[in-house]
């Protein structure tokens, strides 16, 4: 599975778990440690934990397990490092508060979920 296929699979799984405000940015050329950033929101810590676990399981089954993850205990902001793709899962208030997505908005947006 190449990077673009992995990104598409992660997006599809996020949509299956009813994540919203899904955005993916191509950060190649401006970031040395990843090719894509995937941002998404969930309505509760339970939803975010379930989605994070589903994304991790999906990648493991595809023989490309994550390098690591953080934040699953509180599930307000979780980060999953797939090496070439970094996935940020947020509760909406934390996403707005930290605003890290703004750092990458000049990069090409390769996916944005329908409103």
Buried (B, 14 or more C-beta within 10 A) or exposed (E): EEBBEBBBBBBEBBBEBEBBBBBBBBBBEEBEEBBBBBBBBBEEBEBBBBBBBBBBEBBEEEEBEBEEBEBBEEBBBBBBBBBBBBBBBBBEEBBEEEEBBEEBEEBEEBBEBEE
